[in-house]
Amino acid sequence: MNLNTLLQAVRDGTISVEQAEESISSVCCGSFPYTPAEYSGPRIINCSGRKCDEFRDMFIDLAAQGDDILAIHASPAYYRAVMQNYRKARYNQLARTISLQQTVPAETGLITVAVSPVAAMQPAQEAAETCQMFGAATECIYNLDASCIGRIYADEKIMQSSAIIAVIGTGDALASILANITQKPVIAVPTDTTSDSCINGMAALLASAEAQTPGIVTVGINYGFAAGYFASLINSSIEEGRKTVLQGFFRTNKS
Protein backbone atom coordinates (compact mmCIF):
# COMPACT_ATOMS: atom_id res chain seq x y z
CA MET A 1 0.00 0.00 0.00
CA ASN A 2 1.50 3.35 -1.05
CA LEU A 3 1.29 6.48 1.08
CA ASN A 4 -1.59 8.08 -0.87
CA THR A 5 -3.74 4.94 -0.57
CA LEU A 6 -2.86 4.68 3.11
CA LEU A 7 -3.94 8.26 3.83
CA GLN A 8 -7.19 7.78 1.92
CA ALA A 9 -7.89 4.65 3.95
CA VAL A 10 -7.41 6.61 7.17
CA ARG A 11 -9.74 9.35 5.89
CA ASP A 12 -12.39 6.81 4.91
CA GLY A 13 -12.08 5.05 8.25
CA THR A 14 -10.99 1.78 6.66
CA ILE A 15 -7.94 1.60 8.93
CA SER A 16 -7.16 3.32 12.22
CA VAL A 17 -4.53 5.98 12.79
CA GLU A 18 -2.57 3.50 14.92
CA GLN A 19 -2.52 0.95 12.09
CA ALA A 20 -1.36 3.61 9.66
CA GLU A 21 1.40 4.69 12.05
CA GLU A 22 2.58 1.09 12.39
CA SER A 23 2.57 0.65 8.62
CA ILE A 24 4.58 3.84 8.03
CA SER A 25 7.06 2.94 10.78
CA SER A 26 7.70 -0.47 9.24
CA VAL A 27 8.40 1.14 5.85
CA CYS A 28 10.61 3.94 7.17
CA CYS A 29 12.56 2.01 9.76
CA GLY A 30 12.42 -1.46 8.33
CA SER A 31 13.28 -4.60 10.23
CA PHE A 32 16.92 -5.52 10.46
CA PRO A 33 18.09 -9.16 10.44
CA TYR A 34 20.49 -8.47 13.30
CA THR A 35 20.50 -6.98 16.76
CA PRO A 36 22.57 -3.79 16.99
CA ALA A 37 25.46 -4.11 19.43
CA GLU A 38 24.99 -2.24 22.68
CA TYR A 39 27.65 0.26 23.68
CA SER A 40 29.18 -1.01 26.90
CA GLY A 41 32.11 1.33 27.44
CA PRO A 42 32.47 4.53 29.44
CA ARG A 43 30.96 7.83 28.34
CA ILE A 44 33.65 10.01 26.80
CA ILE A 45 33.98 13.75 27.41
CA ASN A 46 36.56 15.70 25.42
CA CYS A 47 37.44 18.71 27.55
CA SER A 48 39.19 20.57 24.73
CA GLY A 49 37.37 23.84 24.10
CA ARG A 50 34.85 23.31 26.91
CA LYS A 51 34.35 25.65 29.83
CA CYS A 52 34.64 24.13 33.30
CA ASP A 53 30.97 24.83 34.06
CA GLU A 54 29.87 23.10 30.86
CA PHE A 55 32.10 20.13 31.63
CA ARG A 56 30.81 19.89 35.21
CA ASP A 57 27.18 19.85 34.06
CA MET A 58 27.88 17.11 31.50
CA PHE A 59 29.82 15.08 34.05
CA ILE A 60 27.05 15.33 36.66
CA ASP A 61 24.33 14.38 34.16
CA LEU A 62 26.19 11.28 32.98
CA ALA A 63 27.21 10.25 36.49
CA ALA A 64 23.59 10.52 37.67
CA GLN A 65 22.69 7.87 35.07
CA GLY A 66 25.19 5.48 36.64
CA ASP A 67 27.57 5.64 33.68
CA ASP A 68 31.32 5.20 33.82
CA ILE A 69 33.03 8.35 32.56
CA LEU A 70 36.37 9.05 30.91
CA ALA A 71 37.26 12.70 30.37
CA ILE A 72 40.27 13.38 28.14
CA HIS A 73 42.44 16.48 27.69
CA ALA A 74 41.45 17.57 31.20
CA SER A 75 43.43 20.10 33.22
CA PRO A 76 43.43 20.10 37.04
CA ALA A 77 40.75 22.81 36.95
CA TYR A 78 38.28 20.35 35.41
CA TYR A 79 39.02 17.83 38.13
CA ARG A 80 38.50 20.41 40.86
CA ALA A 81 35.10 21.19 39.32
CA VAL A 82 33.80 17.66 40.05
CA MET A 83 35.95 16.24 42.84
CA GLN A 84 33.77 17.63 45.64
CA ASN A 85 30.69 15.78 44.39
CA TYR A 86 32.46 12.64 43.15
CA ARG A 87 35.19 11.49 45.49
CA LYS A 88 35.68 8.32 43.45
CA ALA A 89 36.70 10.34 40.41
CA ARG A 90 40.40 9.83 39.69
CA TYR A 91 42.70 12.32 37.98
CA ASN A 92 45.77 11.15 36.07
CA GLN A 93 47.85 14.29 35.71
CA LEU A 94 50.29 12.76 33.26
CA ALA A 95 47.53 11.38 31.01
CA ARG A 96 45.34 14.46 31.57
CA THR A 97 42.32 12.21 32.13
CA ILE A 98 39.52 12.06 34.70
CA SER A 99 38.05 8.60 35.30
CA LEU A 100 34.90 7.72 37.21
CA GLN A 101 34.33 3.98 37.57
CA GLN A 102 30.80 3.29 38.86
CA THR A 103 30.58 -0.30 37.63
CA VAL A 104 33.03 -3.12 38.32
CA PRO A 105 33.79 -4.79 34.98
CA ALA A 106 36.00 -7.86 34.99
CA GLU A 107 39.29 -7.27 33.21
CA THR A 108 39.51 -9.33 30.03
CA GLY A 109 42.19 -10.05 27.48
CA LEU A 110 45.45 -8.14 27.46
CA ILE A 111 46.65 -4.97 25.76
CA THR A 112 50.29 -3.89 25.92
CA VAL A 113 51.29 -0.24 25.70
CA ALA A 114 54.91 -0.24 24.48
CA VAL A 115 56.63 3.12 24.91
CA SER A 116 59.76 4.19 23.07
CA PRO A 117 62.42 6.11 25.04
CA VAL A 118 62.07 9.01 22.56
CA ALA A 119 58.26 9.20 22.80
CA ALA A 120 56.11 11.58 24.84
CA MET A 121 54.56 10.08 27.97
CA GLN A 122 51.16 11.82 27.94
CA PRO A 123 49.73 9.87 24.95
CA ALA A 124 51.02 6.60 26.41
CA GLN A 125 49.25 7.20 29.71
CA GLU A 126 46.10 8.35 27.92
CA ALA A 127 46.05 5.14 25.88
CA ALA A 128 46.54 3.01 29.00
CA GLU A 129 43.75 4.81 30.89
CA THR A 130 41.41 4.31 27.93
CA CYS A 131 42.12 0.57 27.71
CA GLN A 132 41.57 0.13 31.44
CA MET A 133 38.26 2.02 31.36
CA PHE A 134 37.08 -0.25 28.54
CA GLY A 135 37.72 -3.29 30.72
CA ALA A 136 40.98 -4.54 29.23
CA ALA A 137 43.87 -5.81 31.33
CA THR A 138 46.62 -3.36 30.44
CA GLU A 139 50.39 -3.62 30.70
CA CYS A 140 52.75 -0.67 30.12
CA ILE A 141 56.33 -1.39 29.08
CA TYR A 142 58.76 1.50 28.83
CA ASN A 143 62.04 2.20 27.03
CA LEU A 144 61.56 -0.25 24.17
CA ASP A 145 63.49 0.39 20.97
CA ALA A 146 65.38 -1.42 18.21
CA SER A 147 68.00 -2.61 20.69
CA CYS A 148 65.37 -4.50 22.72
CA ILE A 149 64.48 -7.27 20.26
CA GLY A 150 65.61 -9.98 22.67
CA ARG A 151 63.59 -8.37 25.44
CA ILE A 152 60.48 -8.37 23.24
CA TYR A 153 60.88 -12.06 22.36
CA ALA A 154 61.31 -12.95 26.04
CA ASP A 155 58.32 -10.98 27.31
CA GLU A 156 55.34 -13.34 27.54
CA LYS A 157 52.84 -10.53 28.07
CA ILE A 158 53.83 -8.84 24.83
CA MET A 159 53.54 -12.10 22.93
CA GLN A 160 50.15 -12.93 24.49
CA SER A 161 48.57 -9.51 23.90
CA SER A 162 45.41 -9.16 21.86
CA ALA A 163 46.75 -5.85 20.53
CA ILE A 164 49.82 -3.69 21.07
CA ILE A 165 49.96 0.09 21.21
CA ALA A 166 53.35 1.44 20.14
CA VAL A 167 53.98 4.99 21.34
CA ILE A 168 56.77 6.31 19.15
CA GLY A 169 58.93 9.35 18.51
CA THR A 170 60.95 10.67 15.60
CA GLY A 171 62.72 8.06 13.45
CA ASP A 172 61.30 5.27 15.58
CA ALA A 173 61.00 1.71 14.21
CA LEU A 174 59.33 0.26 17.31
CA ALA A 175 55.92 -0.29 15.67
CA SER A 176 57.43 -2.20 12.74
CA ILE A 177 59.60 -4.29 15.05
CA LEU A 178 56.64 -5.25 17.22
CA ALA A 179 54.44 -6.11 14.24
CA ASN A 180 57.12 -8.32 12.69
CA ILE A 181 58.05 -10.15 15.88
CA THR A 182 54.66 -10.65 17.51
CA GLN A 183 52.35 -10.99 14.48
CA LYS A 184 49.81 -9.03 16.56
CA PRO A 185 47.83 -5.96 15.47
CA VAL A 186 49.87 -2.86 16.33
CA ILE A 187 48.47 0.64 16.74
CA ALA A 188 51.17 3.28 16.31
CA VAL A 189 50.86 6.59 18.16
CA PRO A 190 53.30 9.20 16.79
CA THR A 191 54.12 11.80 19.42
CA ASP A 192 55.39 15.34 19.58
CA THR A 193 58.49 15.31 21.75
CA THR A 194 58.96 19.11 21.47
CA SER A 195 62.19 18.58 19.55
CA ASP A 196 62.88 21.10 16.80
CA SER A 197 63.62 18.31 14.35
CA CYS A 198 60.31 16.48 14.78
CA ILE A 199 58.10 19.34 13.48
CA ASN A 200 55.40 18.86 16.11
CA GLY A 201 55.26 15.10 15.58
CA MET A 202 54.96 15.19 11.79
CA ALA A 203 58.20 13.28 11.27
CA ALA A 204 57.01 10.41 13.47
CA LEU A 205 53.58 10.45 11.82
CA LEU A 206 54.95 10.32 8.27
CA ALA A 207 57.48 7.62 9.14
CA SER A 208 54.75 5.46 10.67
CA ALA A 209 52.27 6.08 7.85
CA GLU A 210 54.85 5.14 5.22
CA ALA A 211 55.95 1.95 6.96
CA GLN A 212 55.57 -1.06 4.69
CA THR A 213 55.08 -3.51 7.55
CA PRO A 214 51.61 -5.11 7.46
CA GLY A 215 49.57 -5.24 10.63
CA ILE A 216 50.10 -1.61 11.66
CA VAL A 217 47.53 1.17 11.85
CA THR A 218 48.47 4.74 12.72
CA VAL A 219 46.40 7.26 14.66
CA GLY A 220 46.85 11.02 14.88
CA ILE A 221 49.74 12.72 16.62
CA ASN A 222 49.52 12.38 20.43
CA TYR A 223 46.10 10.71 20.07
CA GLY A 224 46.45 8.09 22.78
CA PHE A 225 42.69 7.85 23.28
CA ALA A 226 42.09 6.75 19.67
CA ALA A 227 44.75 4.06 19.99
CA GLY A 228 43.31 2.84 23.28
CA TYR A 229 39.78 2.73 21.89
CA PHE A 230 40.81 0.82 18.76
CA ALA A 231 42.91 -1.64 20.75
CA SER A 232 39.95 -2.19 23.10
CA LEU A 233 37.69 -3.00 20.14
CA ILE A 234 40.17 -5.62 18.96
CA ASN A 235 40.54 -7.02 22.47
CA SER A 236 36.79 -7.29 23.09
CA SER A 237 36.19 -8.90 19.68
CA ILE A 238 38.81 -11.55 20.41
CA GLU A 239 37.35 -12.21 23.86
CA GLU A 240 33.83 -12.52 22.42
CA GLY A 241 35.15 -14.98 19.83
CA ARG A 242 36.76 -17.08 22.56
CA LYS A 243 33.50 -17.14 24.52
CA THR A 244 31.59 -18.26 21.44
CA VAL A 245 34.05 -21.06 20.76
CA LEU A 246 33.90 -22.25 24.38
CA GLN A 247 30.10 -22.15 24.43
CA GLY A 248 29.98 -24.19 21.24
CA PHE A 249 32.47 -26.67 22.68
CA PHE A 250 30.43 -27.23 25.86
CA ARG A 251 27.16 -27.53 23.93
CA THR A 252 28.74 -30.16 21.68
CA ASN A 253 30.02 -32.14 24.65
CA LYS A 254 26.64 -32.02 26.41
CA SER A 255 24.85 -33.37 23.35
C-alpha positions in Angstrom: 0.0 0.0 0.0 1.5 3.4 -1.1 1.3 6.5 1.1 -1.6 8.1 -0.9 -3.7 4.9 -0.6 -2.9 4.7 3.1 -3.9 8.3 3.8 -7.2 7.8 1.9 -7.9 4.7 4.0 -7.4 6.6 7.2 -9.7 9.4 5.9 -12.4 6.8 4.9 -12.1 5.0 8.2 -11.0 1.8 6.7 -7.9 1.6 8.9 -7.2 3.3 12.2 -4.5 6.0 12.8 -2.6 3.5 14.9 -2.5 0.9 12.1 -1.4 3.6 9.7 1.4 4.7 12.0 2.6 1.1 12.4 2.6 0.6 8.6 4.6 3.8 8.0 7.1 2.9 10.8 7.7 -0.5 9.2 8.4 1.1 5.8 10.6 3.9 7.2 12.6 2.0 9.8 12.4 -1.5 8.3 13.3 -4.6 10.2 16.9 -5.5 10.5 18.1 -9.2 10.4 20.5 -8.5 13.3 20.5 -7.0 16.8 22.6 -3.8 17.0 25.5 -4.1 19.4 25.0 -2.2 22.7 27.7 0.3 23.7 29.2 -1.0 26.9 32.1 1.3 27.4 32.5 4.5 29.4 31.0 7.8 28.3 33.6 10.0 26.8 34.0 13.7 27.4 36.6 15.7 25.4 37.4 18.7 27.5 39.2 20.6 24.7 37.4 23.8 24.1 34.8 23.3 26.9 34.4 25.6 29.8 34.6 24.1 33.3 31.0 24.8 34.1 29.9 23.1 30.9 32.1 20.1 31.6 30.8 19.9 35.2 27.2 19.9 34.1 27.9 17.1 31.5 29.8 15.1 34.0 27.0 15.3 36.7 24.3 14.4 34.2 26.2 11.3 33.0 27.2 10.3 36.5 23.6 10.5 37.7 22.7 7.9 35.1 25.2 5.5 36.6 27.6 5.6 33.7 31.3 5.2 33.8 33.0 8.4 32.6 36.4 9.1 30.9 37.3 12.7 30.4 40.3 13.4 28.1 42.4 16.5 27.7 41.4 17.6 31.2 43.4 20.1 33.2 43.4 20.1 37.0 40.8 22.8 37.0 38.3 20.4 35.4 39.0 17.8 38.1 38.5 20.4 40.9 35.1 21.2 39.3 33.8 17.7 40.0 36.0 16.2 42.8 33.8 17.6 45.6 30.7 15.8 44.4 32.5 12.6 43.2 35.2 11.5 45.5 35.7 8.3 43.4 36.7 10.3 40.4 40.4 9.8 39.7 42.7 12.3 38.0 45.8 11.1 36.1 47.8 14.3 35.7 50.3 12.8 33.3 47.5 11.4 31.0 45.3 14.5 31.6 42.3 12.2 32.1 39.5 12.1 34.7 38.1 8.6 35.3 34.9 7.7 37.2 34.3 4.0 37.6 30.8 3.3 38.9 30.6 -0.3 37.6 33.0 -3.1 38.3 33.8 -4.8 35.0 36.0 -7.9 35.0 39.3 -7.3 33.2 39.5 -9.3 30.0 42.2 -10.1 27.5 45.5 -8.1 27.5 46.7 -5.0 25.8 50.3 -3.9 25.9 51.3 -0.2 25.7 54.9 -0.2 24.5 56.6 3.1 24.9 59.8 4.2 23.1 62.4 6.1 25.0 62.1 9.0 22.6 58.3 9.2 22.8 56.1 11.6 24.8 54.6 10.1 28.0 51.2 11.8 27.9 49.7 9.9 24.9 51.0 6.6 26.4 49.3 7.2 29.7 46.1 8.4 27.9 46.1 5.1 25.9 46.5 3.0 29.0 43.8 4.8 30.9 41.4 4.3 27.9 42.1 0.6 27.7 41.6 0.1 31.4 38.3 2.0 31.4 37.1 -0.2 28.5 37.7 -3.3 30.7 41.0 -4.5 29.2 43.9 -5.8 31.3 46.6 -3.4 30.4 50.4 -3.6 30.7 52.7 -0.7 30.1 56.3 -1.4 29.1 58.8 1.5 28.8 62.0 2.2 27.0 61.6 -0.3 24.2 63.5 0.4 21.0 65.4 -1.4 18.2 68.0 -2.6 20.7 65.4 -4.5 22.7 64.5 -7.3 20.3 65.6 -10.0 22.7 63.6 -8.4 25.4 60.5 -8.4 23.2 60.9 -12.1 22.4 61.3 -12.9 26.0 58.3 -11.0 27.3 55.3 -13.3 27.5 52.8 -10.5 28.1 53.8 -8.8 24.8 53.5 -12.1 22.9 50.2 -12.9 24.5 48.6 -9.5 23.9 45.4 -9.2 21.9 46.8 -5.9 20.5 49.8 -3.7 21.1 50.0 0.1 21.2 53.4 1.4 20.1 54.0 5.0 21.3 56.8 6.3 19.1 58.9 9.3 18.5 60.9 10.7 15.6 62.7 8.1 13.5 61.3 5.3 15.6 61.0 1.7 14.2 59.3 0.3 17.3 55.9 -0.3 15.7 57.4 -2.2 12.7 59.6 -4.3 15.0 56.6 -5.3 17.2 54.4 -6.1 14.2 57.1 -8.3 12.7 58.1 -10.1 15.9 54.7 -10.7 17.5 52.3 -11.0 14.5 49.8 -9.0 16.6 47.8 -6.0 15.5 49.9 -2.9 16.3 48.5 0.6 16.7 51.2 3.3 16.3 50.9 6.6 18.2 53.3 9.2 16.8 54.1 11.8 19.4 55.4 15.3 19.6 58.5 15.3 21.7 59.0 19.1 21.5 62.2 18.6 19.5 62.9 21.1 16.8 63.6 18.3 14.3 60.3 16.5 14.8 58.1 19.3 13.5 55.4 18.9 16.1 55.3 15.1 15.6 55.0 15.2 11.8 58.2 13.3 11.3 57.0 10.4 13.5 53.6 10.5 11.8 54.9 10.3 8.3 57.5 7.6 9.1 54.7 5.5 10.7 52.3 6.1 7.9 54.8 5.1 5.2 56.0 1.9 7.0 55.6 -1.1 4.7 55.1 -3.5 7.6 51.6 -5.1 7.5 49.6 -5.2 10.6 50.1 -1.6 11.7 47.5 1.2 11.8 48.5 4.7 12.7 46.4 7.3 14.7 46.9 11.0 14.9 49.7 12.7 16.6 49.5 12.4 20.4 46.1 10.7 20.1 46.4 8.1 22.8 42.7 7.9 23.3 42.1 6.7 19.7 44.8 4.1 20.0 43.3 2.8 23.3 39.8 2.7 21.9 40.8 0.8 18.8 42.9 -1.6 20.7 40.0 -2.2 23.1 37.7 -3.0 20.1 40.2 -5.6 19.0 40.5 -7.0 22.5 36.8 -7.3 23.1 36.2 -8.9 19.7 38.8 -11.6 20.4 37.3 -12.2 23.9 33.8 -12.5 22.4 35.2 -15.0 19.8 36.8 -17.1 22.6 33.5 -17.1 24.5 31.6 -18.3 21.4 34.1 -21.1 20.8 33.9 -22.3 24.4 30.1 -22.2 24.4 30.0 -24.2 21.2 32.5 -26.7 22.7 30.4 -27.2 25.9 27.2 -27.5 23.9 28.7 -30.2 21.7 30.0 -32.1 24.7 26.6 -32.0 26.4 24.8 -33.4 23.4 
